[in-house]
Structure formats: structure tokens, C-alpha cells
Amino acid sequence: MKLGATLFYLFLGILAWVLSAVFHVTPWRIPPRASWLPHGASILLGLGLGLAIVVISRILDRYEPFKRLNALIAHSLPHLGFADIVLLAVLSAFAEELLFRGVLLQLVGIHLSSLVFGLLHYGGRRDFLLWGVMGWLMGYLLAGLFLVTGSLLAPVLAHFTVNYFNLHRITGQTSLHDIT
């Protein structure tokens, strides 16, 4: 999984780079919708949104469909140590944001880029439909963050924060057998 995930995110990063070169898209920065924001606001807004999503995730985990989804995700992951979680959170946040917000958002718009982001998380497995819907909604939030700040740093930090804390929580949960 670790090598597979690394190669997958490397592929997403290369795809983003190729698409940005072919379509002449600058993925790192766009004109911000909120030009009045101070320079460091991207960092604070990214971390703030990420932490808010983590808190919402913890609240939702009280409900059976979310417990079941977390158990399924944990079951599909190998044993992840601290370094693995950091690496996975960094790679996924950087590669996915570069492709979906940095490039696709500018090429196909907020609706289609968010939908494709959700479909990536769904992966065609009925058990992961809830994760796909959550990914679709997160696509909108992360796209909005990019559009408001004009900086890819904000959604990268939000995405990293969500993945880092949720991977720690999910991999420390009960087994799939205890939930079903």
C-alpha cells in the first residue's frame, strides 16, 4: 500500500503538471476573490477549515453509517505508523489539491472538479458511497477556499489537516467485526 499510494499520488502530480503545461494553467495561485485578505490568511483559513472538518468528522462518527465507513477504510489500510500517516497525508493533500483545485477547477469549473474528486473517493464500491459524497462536498469547500484566497496553500493545508487527524483516528478504531 505504501509504495502503491506513493506511486498513485506521484501519478496524480505528474498528471496535474502535464495538464497545466498543455492548457497553460498556473496551479499555485489565481487572483483571489477576497483580495482584502492579509497575506498570511491562507495559512490560517486552511488550518481553520481543516480543524473544523476534523471536529465535524468526530461528531459524525457517533452515527452508525460513519462508524461503518471508518471501519471499512481502516480495514482497507495496512498498518500505518506515524511516519506513514504523515507521508500519506502530505502526498494526498499535495497531489490531489494540485490536480483538482490547482488545475481541474480552472479547466472544468467547481461543479465538475468537485464531482470528480468525490468519484475518486467513491472508487465504484457501494460501501464507499458515503465517502464519495463526503469527498464531493469537500471538493466544494476546498475549491471555495482556493477561490477566496487565490492560493493553493490554503486547500493543501486544510486537506493535510483532515487526512492527518482522521487517519490517526481511523487507524486506531475498533475492528470491522466490532462495528457490524
Residue, then its C-alpha position, 0 to 999 in steps of 0.5 A: m500500500k505504501l509504495g502503491a499510494t506513493l506511486f498513485y499520488l506521484f501519478l496524480g502530480i505528474l498528471a496535474w503538471v502535464l495538464s497545466a503545461v498543455f492548457h497553460v494553467t498556473p496551479w499555485r495561485i489565481p487572483p483571489r476573490a477576497s483580495w482584502l485578505p492579509h497575506g498570511a490568511s491562507i495559512l490560517l483559513g486552511l488550518g481553520l477549515g481543516l480543524a473544523i472538518v476534523v471536529i465535524s468528522r468526530i461528531l459524525d462518527r457517533y452515527e452508525p453509517f460513519k462508524r461503518l465507513n471508518a471501519l471499512i477504510a481502516h480495514s482497507l489500510p495496512h498498518l500505518g505508523f506515524a511516519d506513514i500517516v504523515l507521508l500519506a497525508v502530505l502526498s494526498a493533500f499535495a497531489e490531489e489539491l494540485l490536480f483538482r483545485g490547482v488545475l481541474l477547477q480552472l479547466v472544468g469549473i467547481h461543479l465538475s472538479s468537485l464531482v470528480f474528486g468525490l468519484l475518486h473517493y467513491g472508487g465504484r464500491r457501494d460501501f464507499l458511497l458515503w465517502g464519495v459524497m463526503g469527498w464531493l462536498m469537500g471538493y466544494l469547500l476546498a475549491g471555495l477556499f482556493l477561490v477566496t484566497g487565490s492560493l493553493l496553500a490554503p486547500v493543501l493545508a486544510h486537506f493535510t489537516v483532515n487526512y492527518f487527524n482522521l487517519h490517526r483516528i481511523t487507524g486506531q478504531t475498533s475492528l470491522h467485526d466490532i462495528t457490524 
